[in-house]
Amino acid sequence: MGAKVNPEWFPYGENKASEILHSIISPLKKSVKEEKDPSVSIIAKETRSPFRVLVSTVISARTKDEVTGRASANLFRLAGNPADMARLSTKKIESSIYPAGFYKTKAAAIRNLSAMIISDFGGKVPDNIEDLVKLPGVGRKTANLVVTLGFGKPGICVDTHVHKVCNRLGVIKTKNPEETEYALRKVLDKRHWIEINDLLVMYGKKICASVSPWCSRCPVIKKCDRIGVVKSR
């Protein structure tokens, strides 16, 4: 499935990339064990609803996690399934999810994807990436998150944090999150696919920040090439 894996994505080779990535999972887990799960993960655990995972993930794009949580809760008080959501006006959805980033665009996407789920998928959220990306406002990141958190099926959700950390380590050299997804599919054991997103998102926020990362606090600094790091703490 997906793009052909490019050997140039692995500066030290696939085997070394796999070795390093698997060796850092345990220490990274310890470093973020006190951190609160992202809102979408909490929604997934509490509701077991692929639709709510889908909608909350759409809301989460370029939006602070605490805002995502509040906006999702506000909206789900009005509608928690595709049929009820499709009956809401776009304006009503907008007011419910404000001040999420790009809330007007997201509101239209949420209403339209709800209608499409009803018309094209019998009212049920698709459980595969190929169908999910057909929905308005849904890219591979969102589709993977729905597949993993909504259905418990193997998938790797790659956002800016996952892409940043993997490339900063130096074990993967990719141009965009989609390439990183396919690279990780190649070298990461499936048992870690679902958890890798939450782990690297929390680690990326707490320690491996985009600007001036906390390298002095990093538990895997000896295995990191610090690619692109100009200033650190």
N, C-alpha and C positions, 0 to 999 in steps of 0.2 A: 504494500500500500504506500502511496505517496511518492515523493521525489527520489531519484536515485541518489544514494549516498556518495558524497564526494570525498575521496581520500584526503584532500587538502584541508578538510575540516578538522583533522586530527594531527596537529603538529608533531606529537610524539608517538603517533600510531594508535590504532583502535585499542589494542590490548592495554597499553599504558594509560590511555584515557579511562578505560573501564576500571582498571586497578585503582587509580587515584579517586575517581568519583565514588566508588564503593567504600573506600577507606575513610572518606570524610563524612559519611552520612551519620555515623554514631556520634562523633564529637559535635557536629552541628546540631543534632537533636538535643544534646545536653545544653548547648549554649542558648537555645530558645525555649527550653521546657517550661519556663514561667510565662511565656508570652501567650496572649489570648489568641485563639484561632480567628482567622479572617471571618468576616460576617457571612460570606457565601457558604463557608464550611459549616458554620453554626446552623444556618438555615437548612442545609442538607441533612445534618444530623438530627435536627429537631422535627423536620417535616417529612423527610424521605420522599419529597416531591420533586421529580425532574423538572416540572413546570416552574416551580418556585426557584429552583437552582438556576434555570435558564434566565428567568426574568431578573433575578437579583444580580446575575453575572453581567447582563446587559447594562444594568444600572451602575455597576461598579467601575466601568471603564472611565479612567481619568477622574476618579472620585475618591475622596478619602474614605477609609473603611468605616469610620463611625457614621458618616453621612449615608453610605450605602445601607448600613443596618437600619437606620431610622427611615430612610426613604422606602426601603423594601417593606418594612413593617407597616408603614402608612398605606402603601398600595395594597398589600395583601389583606388589610382590614376591609377593603372594598371588593376585592376579587382575588380568588386564589386558584382559579382554573381557567383554561382558555375561553370557554363559553362566556363566563361572567366578565372576563377581561375584555373580550371583543365587543361587549355591549357598552362598555364605558366610552365616553367621548375622549378624544385625544387631550382636550383641555383638562378634563378631570384627572387623567393620568399625569399630565404635566404638573398640576398643582400638588398632586400626591407625592411626587418624587423630587420636587424642588427642595433644596438647591443642588441636586446632583449635577455634575458637569454635563453640558449639552443636553439638558433635560428635555427640551422640545424635540430634538432629533430622536432621543431614546423613547419618548412617549409614543411617537408615531411608529417606531419600530416595534415596540411592545404590543401595541394594538394590532398592527398588521401581521406580526408573527402569530399572534393568538388566533386571528381569523384564518391564517394559512394552515395552522395546525388542525383546525376544524375542517376546512375545505379539502385539504390534501392528505391529511394523515389520520382521519377518523377521530379527531379530538384527542389523540395521544401524541405526546412529544416523541419524536424519533429517537431511537437508541443507538444511532450510528452517525459518525462524523459526516459522511457523504450527504445524508439527508438534512442534517442539522444546518450545514452551511448554506443550504438553499433558503433558509428562513431570513427575513429582513433583519439586518443588524447583527448577524451571527457570523463570526469568523472562526478560524481553527482554535484559537484560544478558548473562546466560549464553548464551542462544540466539544472540545476535549474535557472541559470542566463538567459539562452536563453528562457526558458519557461516564466519567469517573465518579463524580460525587452524586449524580442523579441515579445512575444505574449500577455503579460498582463494577464497571467493566474496565479493562486495561486501556489506558490512554495517558498521554503526557501533556499537561497544560503548561505552555511556555508563555510567560508574560515578560515584561521588561526586567524584572528582578532575576528570573531564572536565566534569561539570555545574558544579562550583565555578569552574574556570578560565574557562570560556566566559562565565559570568554575571559574574564579577569583571571581566573585560575590558570589559564593557558592551555588547558587540556583539549579545549574545543575552540576553533576559530571559524565563526560563522558570521554572516552579514545581517541576519534578521532572525526573529523568533521562530519562523517556520523552519528555517534550516537547522536551528538549534533543536527543535522538536525531533526532526528526522535523525539528527546526529545522536541524540539521547536514546531514541528508540533502538539504535544500532548497538550502543555500548552499555546501556543500563539494564540491569536485570528487571524483569517485569514486576517482581515483588515490590520494587521501589517506585514504579511509575506513578501510582496515584498519590503517594505522599510527597513526592519531590517538589511539587508546586508549593504547598503550604510551607514546607521546610525552608525552601530558598526564598520565598516571599518574606517570611518572618526574619530570617537571617539577613536578607538584603536590606530590610528596614532597620533592624537593630544594630547590626555591625558593619555589613558590607554596603554602606551607603554609596549612592552614585557620586557624590562630591565629598571628598575628605573622609574616606572610610576609616573605621576604628581598627586599623591593623594591629594596634597594640593589644587589643582585646580578642583578636581572632584566634580560635583554637586550631586552625589549619594553616597558619601563616607560612609554615615551613614547606608546605606543599603548593603554595600559590606563587605564580609568576608575577602577580600584581600588574597585569597588562593594563595599560592606560591610566594607572594611578600616578598622578602628579603630586598630590598632597594627601597626607594621611595624618591620623591622630594616634 
